[in-house]
Amino acid sequence: MELNQMKQRILELVHSKKLIHATISQPRKKSNELKRVKLKPVEIKGQYHIQIEYQYERILKHENILLEEFPHSFDNLMEQFRQIHGQFTDCTIQIQLSKKNKVTWKEERTEKTREVSLYHNRKKNYLLDESTIYPFLVRLGVQTQDGKVKKQKYDKFRQINRFIEFIDDSLEYLPKNKQIRILDFGSGKSYLTFALYHYLKIEKGLDIRVTGLDLKKEVIEECNIIAKDLNYDQLEFLVGDINDYHEETSVDMVVTLHACDVATDMALARAVKWGAKVILSVPCCQHELNRQLNAPELSIMTQHGLIKERFAALATDSIRAEILKLVGYDVQLMEFIDMEHTPKNILIRGFYTGKKPSTTDIERYYAFVQFLSAEPFLQKELQDYLL
């Protein structure tokens, strides 16, 4: 069978609405960050769609497309992958492509026609299960006493689970032979700090000690009361500023959520100097670059205050990620929470690998900040590490 014949046969089955589910795998290039793709039909607002689930090494992304849009997406996927396994109502198909696109096709007919499920709103598999009572969620008012997630707190429940997914991804980078030291700068009401402690200590049984730091005295007092009530004996909350905290010489994980402007950079710099293996940071209020930005070539954008502000925020987080990369971290900028339910946030996630940057990486970074006329606070704080 020729490649075009194979594509035509698959498209005929999909357009006949016979698809139950399919997996497209075996990337043609090892460098491809996309590892596999899953397909299934769903009905959304009365219309038939194909849901495409993109599976990367640590994250999933979903796209729902109309049937007439599928051929274009399918062509793009076939340029990236070499294997398809598909279940249809009347057959199962296994396809293998060689490097030169020679097609090996295996098709088994089914004796009984299978039914297609178009159910879209299937229950999400959270790391914290919706049907389980979690004392910290009850105490924080996210769950009722009988373990039901309160309707008005459901977005918070999603956010907590998304955060725990990031924590779970970090496990392999944390030390195995000693107590794990974790600091949370700007912990606030500490939903995520309690979630982190519960997941690592209670669910995973790890030896950890966690400190949450915030400037609001009354919030810190309340958090310490809750920690005591829950018998979280290795979790403490202190009143203080990032700059004033000098109790540690080595930390394994640093979390900083919504630290305003250069407070984020202070926390990132401190994490690097402590040798933190894991950094999780959600920045906000990135004003520093907005004040410095002087790039006439960008004036079409920066003449508009709103656009300049957004560009400066994105450029700031890109600079932060690149600096962390230059000092030995594997860094990703990721969506923090489900975009359907909450405003967009970027999370900077760094895992320390010790990888040395190339000369090209260093030159590219300095060319970028020079183009923007930027003197980043984080660059100055880590100047000795960038030499």
C-alpha angles and dihedrals in degrees: 000000000000123000094249091049090052092051092047092051093050092047091050091054093046094046089049086060091239096128116119097168139320139192123211113196149147103080113226090223123047088214092063107116089203105084103181142343130221125203131199136155120250135176115229120181090342095308128113113242137172111232113214115200112197111204115202124178094274108003141052128216127189133207127182114204134179118252094252090056094054100085092062092048091046092053090052091050093049089056089058105037140048106199137060129182113184136177116203132176094265105020149023118228131197118189128185124184124201122221087265091048096255105161124228107191127190119179128180119190118220122229093216125042111246122224122242117229115210094180108138107174097067116161110270117238103235123185085233104053119227092223096053125090111234112190093211092053091048091048092049092049098247094112131037120239090267092053103259117141108242112243094233090049098050094102088053089050090053091048092051091051092048090052091049089054088060090048091050091052088054097057097095091056096053121092118266102197104053143034111293112235116210130182126192113196115201093011094170113176086353103223089146095042091056090045091052092050093047094049098046098036105031103027100033099028094226125160102244140156117201130192123190117200126197139150097230106095097193092050092049091050091052092048092052090051091052092047090052092047090052093046090239091157096172094052121087136168124212134189110237152100127262091245093052097051111099102146097111138063096180131028129177102201131021121193122188120175123187096343103169122247113312092003084082090054091049090055093046091049091049090049092053093048090050090052094241112189093204130036123185114180133169106188128200141181095027099190103146098082092039088063094045101039112123113157113138090193088066096049092111085067104029095051085078111072095211093049092045090052093050093044091049091051093051092044090049093055091045089053091048091051092048093049090052089050091052091054095051109279131129100225135193130179107217142177107260102205141014105291093213092068110030141030118276119277129176119220119200108213120189130181116189112236101154091232111162117232121242122243087250091055092052094046092047092053096050091045090055097050090044090053089054093043086236129159101187118209091222091054091054092046092052099036092122090055093049096056 
